[in-house]
Amino acid sequence: MTNDDVNSIRLFSDTALKLDGGAELSPVDVAYETYGTLADDASNAVLICHALTGDQYVASPHPATGKPGWWSRIIGPGKMLDTDKYFVICSNVLGSCMGTTGPASINPETDEPWGLTFPVITIRDMVRVQAALLDALGIDKLMLVIGGSMGGMQVLEWLTTYPEKLHSACILASAARHTAQNIAFHEVGRQAVMADPNWNHGRYYSAREAPAKGLSVARMTAHITYLSEDALTQKFGRNLQEREEVTFGFDADFQVESYLRHQGSTFVDRFDANSYLYITRAMDYLDIPGRFDGRLADAFMSARDVRCCVISFTSDWLYPTVENKRIVHALNAAGVPVSFAEIETAFGHDSFLLEVGEMDRMLEGFLATAGQTYSRAGDTNA
C-alpha cells in the first residue's frame, strides 16, 4: 500500500532518525489514524500502540480486508475510549507495511524497495517515531498510552524513554524482555519465510510471486502461541473438517488444521514478509532490564508521576503472568503507582483483543480515575 492510500505524515526530513543499531533514516513516513477531536489545550490525547501484525486501523475498517478495526469495540462515541471526549491516535509502527517506512518502502537513494538493506530496528526506535508524530500533531503530553503484546512493549519503552510525556499508561499481556522461548518461536517463523524460494533474499517486490507459503507457515506457527490449549479444545477438539472419517492422507482432516491454514492464507494478503522479519527481530531484541544492568526498576525511576495499570491473563503462555508481575514489581520498587490484575480466561494471549468483562471493568475504572486525576491536577498542555 502506498502513502497515497493512507493518512500519512513525513518526519525526520531535516534531521535523520538515529536508530539503536547505529544507522540513520531520513525521511520517515508515518501512517496513522485519529478519532475524535483534539482539545484546544491538547489535554485529551490517547495513544494506542498496536501489536506485531496489527496496524493503525484500530477503529476503522481495514482497507485490505474490509473487517472492522481490531479494537473498534472500545473506541468510538459513548464507548470505553469515548471519542466525544478523547482524541485517539494509532500509528503504524516503523518497519511495518501499512504506510509507515519499512522494508517494502522505496529507498530514496536507490529508488528501489529497501528489502534487506533496511536497517534493523528496535521497539524503542518505533517509540521514537511515535513521539515525533505527536510533536508534529502538537501534543506535548498524553493522557493515556495503552497497548497489548508488542503494543505493551511500546508502552514500556514510553515509560523508560519519555515518562515526562505521560500521565497514565496501561500494559496488557506483555513483557519487558523476550525470553528464549519467545525468540525460538520467532526464529521458526523467520526461517519459514526465508526458506520460501520466492523470498529471494528479500528481493521479491518486482517478482510475480511473493513468499506467501513461507509467510503463511510463519503466521500459522505464531497464531498457535496466541491461543490456549483450552481455547483450541473448546473450539475444535478433534472434530473433522466437512467429512465423516479421516482420509489417511495429508489434507486438512481436522477443523483446527483448516482454521490454521485459513489464518495463514488470509494473512499474506495484508502483510509483508520482510516486515514480519524486521518486527519479530525488534521484539527479540527487547531487553529493557538489560540496559540497566538487569535492574528493571531502574528503568522506571523517572516515571514516578505516571499512573500505571498492568493486566495479565491466566491462559496466556506466550507472555504469562510471571512476566507481567516482573513489570509490576519493578514499577513498585521504583515508586510508580500501579494497579495489577491477573484475569481468568480461557482465550490465551489474544484475550486482550476480546470482550472480557473483568478486563473491561478494570480498564474503565482505571481510565475514569486517570481522567479525574489529570483534570484535578491541572495537568494539561495549556
ZAMARGU-4260 file (C-alpha; in steps of 0.2 Angstrom, whole numbers, plus 5000, padded with zeros to 4 digits):
<rodrens>
0) 5000/5000/5000 | 5007/5017/4995 | 5007/5033/5006 | 4994/5040/4994 | 4981/5027/5001
5) 4983/5032/5019 | 4984/5046/5031 | 5002/5050/5032 | 5015/5062/5038 | 5033/5064/5033
10) 5045/5066/5048 | 5064/5067/5050 | 5067/5076/5034 | 5079/5089/5041 | 5087/5078/5055
15) 5088/5060/5052 | 5081/5047/5064 | 5095/5039/5074 | 5092/5021/5077 | 5098/5010/5091
20) 5108/4999/5079 | 5118/5014/5074 | 5110/5018/5057 | 5100/5033/5052 | 5084/5035/5042
25) 5078/5051/5033 | 5065/5054/5029 | 5052/5043/5038 | 5034/5042/5033 | 5022/5038/5046
30) 5004/5032/5043 | 4991/5035/5056 | 4973/5036/5060 | 4964/5048/5073 | 4947/5048/5081
35) 4938/5062/5090 | 4944/5080/5091 | 4960/5086/5100 | 4956/5099/5114 | 4962/5116/5112
40) 4975/5113/5126 | 4979/5096/5118 | 4975/5088/5135 | 4964/5074/5129 | 4976/5063/5118
45) 4976/5044/5120 | 4989/5034/5110 | 4985/5016/5105 | 5000/5005/5102 | 4997/4990/5091
50) 5004/4973/5091 | 5015/4963/5079 | 5003/4960/5065 | 4991/4975/5069 | 4990/4992/5061
55) 4984/5009/5063 | 4966/5004/5059 | 4961/5002/5077 | 4943/5008/5075 | 4942/5009/5056
60) 4938/4996/5043 | 4954/4988/5036 | 4956/4994/5018 | 4963/4977/5013 | 4951/4965/5022
65) 4936/4976/5025 | 4935/4970/5043 | 4931/4982/5057 | 4945/4989/5067 | 4954/4977/5078
70) 4949/4987/5094 | 4933/4995/5087 | 4923/4988/5101 | 4931/5000/5114 | 4934/5016/5103
75) 4920/5027/5097 | 4906/5039/5103 | 4900/5033/5120 | 4912/5018/5121 | 4926/5015/5134
80) 4938/5027/5124 | 4924/5039/5121 | 4929/5049/5105 | 4917/5063/5110 | 4929/5065/5125
85) 4946/5059/5119 | 4957/5061/5104 | 4963/5044/5100 | 4979/5041/5089 | 4985/5025/5082
90) 5000/5024/5070 | 5008/5010/5060 | 5025/5006/5068 | 5041/5009/5060 | 5046/4994/5049
95) 5028/4989/5046 | 5019/4988/5029 | 5003/4999/5030 | 5011/5016/5025 | 5025/5018/5038
100) 5043/5017/5032 | 5048/4999/5031 | 5057/4986/5020 | 5044/4987/5007 | 5046/5006/5006
105) 5057/5015/4992 | 5074/5019/4997 | 5077/5037/4992 | 5095/5034/4987 | 5091/5019/4975
110) 5073/5022/4970 | 5071/5003/4974 | 5062/4994/4989 | 5073/4993/5004 | 5071/4975/5006
115) 5085/4968/5017 | 5095/4984/5015 | 5083/4992/5028 | 5091/4994/5044 | 5087/4983/5059
120) 5076/4992/5071 | 5070/4991/5089 | 5054/4994/5099 | 5062/5009/5106 | 5065/5015/5088
125) 5046/5013/5085 | 5043/5024/5100 | 5054/5037/5094 | 5044/5039/5078 | 5028/5039/5088
130) 5035/5053/5099 | 5040/5063/5083 | 5022/5061/5077 | 5014/5068/5092 | 5026/5083/5092
135) 5020/5086/5074 | 5002/5085/5080 | 5005/5097/5093 | 5003/5085/5108 | 5016/5088/5122
140) 5008/5075/5134 | 4997/5060/5133 | 4983/5057/5145 | 4985/5039/5141 | 4996/5027/5131
145) 4989/5009/5130 | 4994/4993/5121 | 4994/4974/5122 | 5008/4962/5117 | 5020/4971/5107
150) 5010/4986/5110 | 5013/4984/5128 | 5031/4983/5125 | 5030/5000/5116 | 5021/5007/5132
155) 5035/5001/5142 | 5048/5010/5131 | 5037/5026/5133 | 5039/5024/5152 | 5058/5022/5151
160) 5061/5035/5137 | 5048/5048/5138 | 5040/5047/5155 | 5038/5066/5156 | 5026/5065/5141
165) 5014/5053/5150 | 5000/5055/5163 | 4995/5037/5163 | 5000/5020/5155 | 4992/5003/5153
170) 5001/4987/5148 | 4991/4972/5143 | 4998/4954/5142 | 5016/4959/5138 | 5034/4958/5144
175) 5050/4969/5147 | 5061/4957/5138 | 5060/4942/5126 | 5063/4925/5133 | 5072/4911/5124
180) 5056/4903/5120 | 5049/4919/5113 | 5064/4921/5102 | 5063/4902/5097 | 5046/4904/5091
185) 5050/4919/5081 | 5065/4911/5073 | 5054/4897/5067 | 5043/4909/5058 | 5058/4919/5051
190) 5066/4903/5044 | 5049/4898/5036 | 5049/4914/5027 | 5067/4913/5022 | 5065/4895/5016
195) 5052/4900/5003 | 5061/4901/4986 | 5051/4916/4982 | 5059/4926/4996 | 5075/4928/4986
200) 5085/4936/5000 | 5071/4949/5002 | 5071/4954/4984 | 5054/4949/4978 | 5044/4965/4976
205) 5046/4966/4957 | 5043/4947/4956 | 5027/4939/4951 | 5026/4928/4967 | 5029/4934/4985
210) 5035/4922/4998 | 5017/4918/5003 | 5019/4900/5008 | 5033/4904/5020 | 5024/4919/5027
215) 5008/4908/5029 | 5018/4895/5039 | 5025/4908/5050 | 5008/4915/5054 | 5001/4898/5057
220) 5015/4895/5070 | 5013/4912/5078 | 4994/4910/5079 | 4996/4894/5090 | 5005/4904/5103
225) 4991/4917/5103 | 4978/4904/5109 | 4977/4892/5123 | 4975/4873/5124 | 4958/4875/5132
230) 4953/4888/5118 | 4958/4876/5104 | 4950/4861/5113 | 4934/4870/5116 | 4933/4877/5098
235) 4939/4862/5088 | 4943/4847/5098 | 4947/4833/5086 | 4932/4837/5075 | 4934/4833/5057
240) 4933/4846/5043 | 4917/4843/5032 | 4920/4824/5032 | 4914/4809/5042 | 4930/4800/5043
245) 4949/4803/5041 | 4956/4802/5024 | 4973/4794/5029 | 4982/4807/5019 | 4988/4825/5022
250) 4973/4835/5018 | 4965/4846/5032 | 4956/4832/5040 | 4954/4841/5056 | 4945/4858/5059
255) 4960/4865/5068 | 4971/4862/5053 | 4958/4870/5041 | 4957/4885/5053 | 4976/4887/5054
260) 4978/4886/5035 | 4964/4900/5033 | 4974/4911/5046 | 4989/4909/5036 | 4982/4911/5018
265) 4972/4927/5023 | 4987/4935/5032 | 4998/4935/5017 | 4985/4947/5008 | 4988/4960/5021
270) 5006/4959/5027 | 5024/4960/5020 | 5036/4945/5023 | 5051/4956/5026 | 5041/4967/5038
275) 5037/4951/5048 | 5056/4948/5049 | 5060/4965/5055 | 5046/4967/5068 | 5049/4950/5075
280) 5068/4954/5077 | 5064/4970/5085 | 5054/4961/5098 | 5068/4948/5101 | 5080/4962/5104
285) 5069/4970/5118 | 5078/4969/5134 | 5074/4984/5145 | 5082/4977/5161 | 5097/4973/5151
290) 5100/4992/5148 | 5100/4994/5167 | 5112/4980/5172 | 5097/4969/5175 | 5088/4980/5186
295) 5071/4984/5178 | 5066/4995/5192 | 5080/5007/5187 | 5071/5009/5170 | 5056/5017/5178
300) 5064/5029/5191 | 5059/5044/5181 | 5041/5038/5179 | 5035/5041/5197 | 5022/5053/5191
305) 5014/5041/5179 | 4999/5031/5184 | 5001/5013/5178 | 4990/4998/5175 | 4996/4981/5171
310) 4984/4966/5166 | 4988/4948/5163 | 4978/4933/5158 | 4979/4915/5167 | 4979/4906/5150
315) 4992/4917/5142 | 5008/4906/5140 | 5016/4917/5127 | 5018/4932/5140 | 5012/4924/5156
320) 5008/4932/5172 | 5025/4929/5179 | 5032/4941/5166 | 5019/4954/5169 | 5022/4953/5188
325) 5040/4957/5185 | 5035/4973/5177 | 5023/4977/5192 | 5036/4973/5205 | 5049/4984/5196
330) 5036/4998/5195 | 5033/4996/5214 | 5051/4996/5218 | 5053/5012/5208 | 5039/5021/5217
335) 5027/5021/5202 | 5009/5020/5206 | 5002/5004/5198 | 4987/4993/5198 | 4988/4975/5193
340) 4976/4961/5189 | 4978/4943/5183 | 4961/4939/5174 | 4955/4921/5172 | 4951/4917/5154
345) 4952/4903/5143 | 4956/4913/5127 | 4975/4914/5129 | 4986/4928/5124 | 4973/4935/5112
350) 4962/4939/5127 | 4967/4957/5127 | 4958/4959/5110 | 4942/4951/5115 | 4927/4955/5125
355) 4932/4950/5143 | 4921/4958/5156 | 4933/4959/5170 | 4947/4967/5159 | 4934/4979/5153
360) 4929/4984/5170 | 4946/4987/5176 | 4951/4997/5161 | 4935/5008/5163 | 4939/5011/5181
365) 4957/5015/5178 | 4953/5026/5164 | 4940/5036/5174 | 4952/5038/5189 | 4966/5043/5177
370) 4955/5056/5169 | 4949/5063/5185 | 4967/5065/5192 | 4973/5073/5176 | 4959/5086/5177
375) 4961/5088/5196 | 4980/5091/5195 | 4978/5104/5181 | 4990/5093/5172 | 4987/5099/5154
380) 4997/5107/5140 | 4988/5124/5142
</rodrens>
